[in-house]
């Protein structure tokens, strides 16, 4: 595995290490929370939205960089040529850069709090950061106990969308809460799918990911239910008039959901073939979240 990875051009390894598509997990919750606030109030504070968006991207950059550092300490990334620590050979540099991104991201959130004379948002974001650290950071390393998907759901679902909505309205919303469940599921799917191709490495490092616990076949059989819940919850919320009917636009994101389920069902036990499934999950997350938010705006 290592030899094959190292045969890739350095530029591709750097691109894989930086993970540009993964930053949709920062963008989508802020977009959806803000879209719901706009739907319910008819106004949008564009400066607050853009500041929060940039802060969220910086904080996710910290998560990605610090996770590379923490994984390098357990040896789980020894076969991962596109780890930033492996590419640079400088763990301290990556750790320092990650902490700089965290400081800048939190500063953006504090700027919003200062403008609004309300420190609710920093409280929520700092809770997200604490949970994000507990995912891979010592002594917790909760991701190694198979709790990463739950942490991901809470941080990028209920907490992130509540914070985005509150930043616009200084209030709470039932619609935002329910939408956060949908976004939380689609975000957790990305992490869930990232485990299929690395079962051997996870086992060697003592990481009990959901796929290690379930096995790849059972994990693959669970995917249609997880994907289906995104559309089922949306349809139910429209029927109950919690969501506007325009949010049914989310069903236009069915193709990547179907592709994801079929691809993993066919290749779940073939690491080289299934390794790209997390990027299909990213596509599903992006389009479903974009369309859900668009439904509220319309």
Phi, psi and omega in degrees: 000315181297314182300316181296320181295319182290348179280349179288151175301146181303323182298322179289325178294319178295319179297318178294326181289320181286331175058055181308317182299332184294342182285357172295336179292339174274321186287313190298314179299321180293319178297311184294314179300319179290322179298319178293320177299318178296318180297326185269339182245338182080005180227161176216135175266094189297323179296318178296316180301311184292322178295315180295321180299312179297318179298319180296319179297318179295321180291321176294325175299319176299316180301314182296315182290316181293326177295323176298319180294312183293323178293327179294334181283337180264348180085003183289339182261016184295335178260011184257096184294334182266019169290136180297326178294318179291324181291319183269333185068017184226089182296322182296321179298313181295320179296317180294318178296319178299316180294328175296315178299320178298315181298319179293319179296314179294325177298321177298318179293321178294327177296319177298316180298320180294319179294327185261356183054042184210120185256024176294316183298311176303325178298316179294316183294319178295326174296318177300318180295320179297317177294321178298321177294319183296340181299310181237344188284144177287150001270006188283297181047050184295336176298331179285347176261007179084017183260005184300319182295325178292316178299316179299316179300312183294314185290314185265358176254260184306313184291313183294316182289323175299318180294317180297317179295315182295325180298335179267330191238344188054039177208183182240165185213135175295318180300318179295321179297314181292318178299327181294332177293317180297313180292324177299319179295313183294328177288316180297331177301324180298312179294318178304315182288338181288349183270342188301322187269357186236032181300316182297315179295320179297315179298319181296328181268001180078022181269119182262066179294163178305324180288326174296318182288318184275328191092153185293326182294313180292325176298318179296322181290340179279335185303313180302326179290319179294314178296317182297329181296330179299315183278325179296316179295320179296313179300319179295318180294326176292317180298325180272002179063027172279323176251150172290155183298336179297338181292349174295352173304337180302335180294345175291346178268010179299322182307311178294331177294315178295316180300317180298311183297317180292318183296314181290322178300323183278327190237017187305330183256017179238091187310318183293328183275329186266354186298336181272002186294332180294331179284331172293321177296323176297318178299316178299313180301314183296308185289322179294318179291318179299314182289324177298313179296320178300323178300321178290319180297317181291000000 
